[in-house]
């Protein structure tokens, strides 16, 4: 993403990015193991081509990863890549269900700085 676009969420380049929200539901007592696996994998994901954002968040129910990728090809490469697959295998038995993936499209509205991710 260009430097000028990184500050403008309504920039055409930003709106064309692929936004993904992944939900992760650990089994009772396994949240620490899942968190550790994620925090170990995230620096590697940040180095993957096209990764614009890959941020882990948590609440009392589990984890949410907010991802932004430059292209669909970058998303496919991430999903087929070694880091994602090693991580997925390492936490599979720690989850109550498969990782949920939602691919989102921006609907920008209001203030340019606040109306889109």
C-alpha positions as CSV (number, residue, x, y, z in Angstrom):
1,X,0.0,0.0,0.0
2,X,1.3,3.4,-0.8
3,X,2.3,5.8,2.0
4,X,-0.4,8.3,1.0
5,X,-3.0,5.6,1.1
6,X,-2.1,4.2,4.5
7,X,-3.5,7.3,6.1
8,X,-6.7,7.4,4.0
9,X,-9.1,4.4,4.5
10,X,-11.3,5.7,1.6
11,X,-8.3,5.6,-0.8
12,X,-9.2,3.3,-3.7
13,X,-6.2,1.1,-3.0
14,X,-7.3,0.6,0.6
15,X,-10.9,-0.2,-0.4
16,X,-9.6,-2.8,-2.9
17,X,-7.8,-4.6,-0.1
18,X,-9.2,-7.9,1.2
19,X,-10.5,-7.7,4.8
20,X,-10.9,-10.9,6.8
21,X,-12.2,-11.4,10.3
22,X,-11.2,-14.8,11.8
23,X,-12.8,-16.1,15.0
24,X,-11.0,-18.6,17.1
25,X,-12.8,-20.4,20.0
26,X,-10.5,-22.3,22.4
27,X,-11.6,-25.1,24.5
28,X,-11.9,-24.3,28.3
29,X,-8.4,-24.0,29.8
30,X,-6.7,-23.8,26.4
31,X,-6.8,-20.1,25.7
32,X,-3.2,-19.6,26.9
33,X,-1.9,-22.3,24.5
34,X,-3.8,-20.8,21.6
35,X,-2.6,-17.2,22.4
36,X,1.0,-18.4,22.6
37,X,0.7,-20.2,19.2
38,X,-0.8,-17.1,17.6
39,X,1.8,-14.7,19.1
40,X,4.6,-16.9,17.8
41,X,3.1,-17.1,14.3
42,X,2.1,-13.4,13.9
43,X,5.6,-12.0,13.2
44,X,6.0,-14.5,10.4
45,X,2.6,-13.6,8.9
46,X,3.5,-9.9,9.0
47,X,6.4,-10.8,6.7
48,X,4.2,-12.5,4.1
49,X,3.7,-10.8,0.8
50,X,0.6,-8.6,0.7
51,X,0.0,-8.6,4.5
52,X,-1.2,-5.2,5.4
53,X,-2.7,-6.0,8.7
54,X,-2.8,-9.1,10.9
55,X,-3.9,-8.2,14.4
56,X,-5.0,-10.5,17.3
57,X,-7.7,-9.4,19.8
58,X,-9.4,-11.3,22.5
59,X,-12.4,-11.3,24.8
60,X,-14.0,-13.7,27.3
61,X,-15.1,-16.0,24.5
62,X,-11.9,-16.4,22.5
63,X,-9.9,-14.6,19.9
64,X,-10.5,-12.5,16.8
65,X,-7.9,-11.8,14.1
66,X,-8.5,-8.8,11.8
67,X,-6.6,-9.3,8.6
68,X,-6.1,-7.1,5.6
69,X,-4.4,-8.4,2.4
70,X,-3.4,-6.6,-0.7
71,X,-4.8,-9.2,-3.1
72,X,-6.9,-12.4,-3.3
73,X,-3.7,-14.1,-4.4
74,X,-2.0,-13.0,-1.2
75,X,-4.8,-14.5,0.8
76,X,-4.6,-17.8,-1.1
77,X,-0.8,-17.9,-0.6
78,X,-1.3,-17.2,3.2
79,X,-3.9,-20.0,3.5
80,X,-1.6,-22.5,1.6
81,X,1.5,-21.3,3.4
82,X,3.7,-23.1,5.9
83,X,3.1,-20.6,8.8
84,X,-0.8,-20.8,8.6
85,X,-0.8,-24.5,8.2
86,X,1.7,-25.2,11.0
87,X,-0.3,-22.9,13.3
88,X,-3.6,-24.5,12.3
89,X,-2.3,-28.0,13.0
90,X,-0.8,-26.9,16.3
91,X,-4.0,-25.6,17.7
92,X,-6.6,-27.9,16.1
93,X,-7.1,-30.0,19.2
94,X,-7.3,-26.8,21.4
95,X,-10.4,-25.4,19.6
96,X,-14.1,-26.1,20.1
97,X,-14.7,-25.6,16.4
98,X,-12.8,-24.9,13.2
99,X,-11.5,-21.3,12.8
100,X,-14.3,-19.1,11.4
101,X,-13.4,-17.0,8.4
102,X,-15.4,-14.0,7.2
103,X,-14.3,-12.2,4.0
104,X,-15.6,-8.6,4.2
105,X,-16.2,-5.7,1.8
106,X,-16.0,-2.1,3.0
107,X,-19.1,0.0,3.1
108,X,-17.4,3.3,3.9
109,X,-19.6,6.0,5.4
110,X,-19.2,9.1,7.5
111,X,-15.8,10.5,8.5
112,X,-13.1,9.3,6.2
113,X,-10.7,8.5,9.0
114,X,-13.3,6.4,10.9
115,X,-15.6,4.9,8.3
116,X,-13.5,2.0,7.1
117,X,-10.8,-0.3,8.3
